[in-house]
Amino acid sequence: MEGASFITPMIPWESIGGAEEAQNATAVNAEASLFKDIFKNAVNQVRETEADVEHKQYLLSTGQLDDAHTLPIAEAKAALSLDVLISLRNKAVEAYNELIKMGV
């Protein structure tokens, strides 16, 4: 074991701008949280509008819906919210693919 005494363990260097890196990490976490919240809200909106359509279809089929024009309006809202969610997903996948193509 005496021959291995010249080997010293590597110690990581401390960063020069430690405070700036902490702020950048906090900003990245906030942006990731915002990005996640946008998708959560879009998914929740789709679920809510689909549930509203199903409820109004039930009411219409049982004769409890007073005004029949609310069902097509609810269906249009559900279709629009689904289209927005699909567009968000497509843009996120497109952005991810662009990041993958970038060279370092």
Secondary structure by P-SEA (a helix, b strand, c coil): cccccccccbbbbcccaaaaaaaaaaaaaaaaaaaaaaaaaaaaaaaaaaaaaaaaaaaaaaccccccaaaaaaaaaaaaaaaaaaaaaaaaaaaaaaaaaccc
